[in-house]
Amino acid sequence: MEQKKGQRLVLFPLPLQGHMNPMLELANILHSRGFSITFIHTTFNSLNPSNYPHFTFHSFPDGLSPTEVSTSKNDILSFLLHLNTKCVQPFKDCLATLLSQAALDVKPYTCLIYDGLLNFTQAVSCSLNLPTVVLRTGGASSFVVFAAFPLLWEKGYLPIQESRLEEQVIEFPPLKVKDIPTMNTPNQEKFVEFLKAIIKAAKASSGIIWNTFEDLEQPSLESLKNQLNIPMFPIGPFHKYNSTSSSSSSSLLIEDKSSISWLNTQAPKSVIYVSFGSLAVIGEAQFLEIAWGLANSKHPFLWVVRPASVNGAEWLESLPKGFVEELGGRGHIVKWAPQKEVLSHVAVGAFWTHNGWNSTLESICEGVPMICMPCFSDQKVNAVYVSRVWKVGIQLENGKFERGEIEQSIRKLMKENEGEEIRCRALKLKDKSISCLVQGGSSYQSLNSLVSHLLSLE
Ligand code: UDP
């Protein structure tokens, strides 16, 4: 049972890997600062309470049909829209029960911290007189662009036209039209409406918590502060606080520990770690170009191929017969890796990533330079920042995933002069990601402000 300590908070995560991880990390941070934590969660991708004996859990039936659940794998926008409609009533019932039980206790709940993509919760919580604070699990720079979607629409950049892909978006240097963070959906208008709802809910909240730090995204944080006019708390990188639980406890797939034993056999900074996160799906032709690009690069590689992440295949069947054997141990392929541990391993020299925000931040924190291959949404903006603003990586150009180009990019990053400069910058940025958390650092101070702010909501 949860011990009765400080103020009580309710947390509501979006049930997807890249969102559950930071919400659980945030819960650990706030718990270590004296708050009692209660999670409300969906039955889909349900959290496992036994992994977190220091928190309290309440699940509610989300009512998602099997077809709606399957959209979490191939149509994220539809999945988010289903969640934001189907969960309204059961979430309200669950929260109301919790609040009425708490009314009998000495300490009532102070506020609800919800994942910013579950915007419906703001109105529900408000109707029950519980203040809300948003957790944005993505970066601030991509959010600036999301917030400007209505403007981009008005200016004619959206919907994106093939003929304009290379054009600069003058309002957002250094973005080009192809970098606008659209979703893979035929209905872009629906996405714009969804973004408007997210912004509206955020503006009605008592603050936004960011898994980022000032030295990384100060201009974007400043711009959002002016636009949204609510308190902002950039307290990241979350996973670098002293956590009481390991990442494996929030992992939806089993982490293959052979990743680490294999890395132990490799030379320092020699390995390319390849992973495209928990959602991205690639075509078979692209998969084969990646495989040959890696094989031809002559560098050792650790490659995460998530089951069903290659269109039409269960796992590795598309690889030519004998492909793995011919590598002679130079390549190691797993279904899911302990990524944070991998990135901090001395053998890893580069990360070929889809630039999900967590992966981007995890790489920055270990000073690992990136090869960027964004697939959709905020990943496109993150990749631009990695390659053209922070300059700690290089980007594979969209639509040119050809084995020769891959091989060349790997060589550039691992060996050539340009790679040397990128590696130096990556190490400097790593230092900043550490120093922001120590006493007097920007995230350290921001966390203190957040704690005071949450206490003031009582
Ligand atoms: N991850 C992991 N093992 C893997 C691949 C990914 O533990 O083999 C974790 C990774 O550390 C990150 C999360 O899954 O915390 C993926 O989140 P991200 O925002 O990078 O991408 P998404 O999955 O949301 O596209």
Boltz pocket constraint, residues with backbone or C-beta under 6 A from the ligand:
constraints:
  - pocket:
      binder: B
      contacts: [[A, 17], [A, 18], [A, 19], [A, 21], [A, 247], [A, 251], [A, 275], [A, 276], [A, 277], [A, 278], [A, 279], [A, 280], [A, 304], [A, 335], [A, 336], [A, 337], [A, 338], [A, 339], [A, 340], [A, 355], [A, 356], [A, 357], [A, 358], [A, 359], [A, 360], [A, 362]]
      max_distance: 6.0
